[in-house]
Amino acid sequence: MLLVLLGSALAMSADDGTFSVASLNVDGLPQKILFFSVNSDGPGSEGTRQISSYLAKKQYDIIGVQEDFDYDEELCYQLTDAYYYGLWQGGIDIRAKHVLAPWSARFDTDGLRMFWRKEHAMDSEVAVEWNDGCGHTDHCWDEMVTKGFRHCEMTLRGGQRIVVYDMHMDASEEEDEISGADISDKRARWNQWRQLRDYVLERLDDRPVVVMGDMNSLYGRDSVEAIFIRAVNATLQYQVQDAWVELQRQGVYPEIDTYDPQHPDTHGETLDKILYINPVEGRRLALQSFRVETDYVREDGRPLGDHWPVSATFAFTEASTVGADIWEPATPVAYYSVDGRRQTAPQRGLNIVRLSNGQVRKVMVR
């Protein structure tokens, strides 16, 4: 045991501290738009103040929220002293175009906002709109707002530089999923994952990346692993991991087409996710914890927002550490083909092997 502990200490010798992130859909749609009830069971003004108090108590380092529309002032009111705020594009602002042509008009807001503790710095923030979507006055009304993602470049208190993405993807109605009428919703989400993948891959450098948000995606119904995970890993220069998969499923992703909407059992998977991308060499993120925050609750037991928040804590380490090599020998934890497809075992020819210490190796099997 002493040797294992010493190895861990050596492996973390380059650590400059830890930081936490959280993602939550604050369900900030107005309860009424004109004469129509659209979100009568949402938290409203009072509930959003409770969300603000909850976040202030938790003291996350970085917070990404979605559906921050009409109650932004209430969301911010307990966070002002400790946090800086990023770009906010406004609430649901009714204009003539929405009244005269509601089937085509779009509200000029994405509902996204970033918060970070004042000891950190936001170097730049860019808002990107999805190229594809589904549903204007149906299919969850996703195209009524300018859904998309935020690309944020940050410097943390210890001088560590990271990139953080916050996003909100297209949703599906439960009845559409059960009847099989959600094909267009899936197509939109999958195209959004492709857009995100291409954007991220074009900008990867020596900085670790956190990708989080309300992705409305489940691995058993959406091709996230094929579209995004494998594509990043196939670069052989970067490795992407899902915090929930790593800590609660030992790195094994749920198989596609295993989700049954009539008997939904996601084994703890949520629509909200936290992924992280490390360069194979250099400074990396080491996942310390992942939580679904079920104490974020109303009196009737429902989440204060649209879903339970998810949070993760990371530490910084180096890709190659003498301590990890000596005291904790690395073992294979995952195998991939050269085009990034996950395999249950090494195959004849060239294999990509991910080791328990986070390193990636090329292995030839004859």
C-alpha angles and dihedrals in degrees: 000000000000091000093050092050091047090050091052090050092051091047090055095044090107092051114124094186141292134275135194132220132193134189126198140163103227093196092228099166111130114258089234135025110198103314096336126100107224106156108015093151094049121116094256121187099321095044092049090055087055089052089052091051090048093053093046090053094049093051097205113183095225127020127189116191133187132203091028095159125128102006102053094125090054091047092053100042098093094036101058097094098049105027142059118214131225131215117320118192097199139251135289099304111190113217134169093268091060092052097043099041110015091159092068108020120102130203111241097234136088097200092229126131136168126213125188133177114260095247088068128066134223107217097183140347127199127186115214124189122218114253092215134041142155132225133027104180094003138032092058092312091262095159093056087085132039097256117189142111142282124232110206128183112201142181115209128215093270094050095261113147119218139163121229128193124196120187150164119211132194118289134216131222114239092229091052091051092050094047094042093244093123097088093110091049091053092047091053093048093047090051089050090053088051092050091048091047093053093045093049095045092052091056105039114126135145093310122098114240133216117202115190143152148097096311096168085216132132119189091225093061106022127061094232094135094050097041102038115008098048093041093057094043091048090067087072086212097079137037125206123199136179112230093217093047092048098049103030103029101032091243096306114130120214112259118256117256093026096108114102111194091197091058103024114192112158096171091234098318115140133200087241115075143184116206126174133199124207130190109239090234128039132018115000142180117251112201111233103173145353126197140179099216103224093164088075090094146143124229090264092054098256122126114269089232131032094287138002110281119246124216139183138187123215136189128199122245139153124262093234119039126170092217094056092048095049105038103027110036111212119245129193113266101169140017128208137182117238090264091056102260114146116240132195092225139001114289130209109281130022117353132185110222124195113206130211091251091060097256123129124219136187111230126187117212116194 
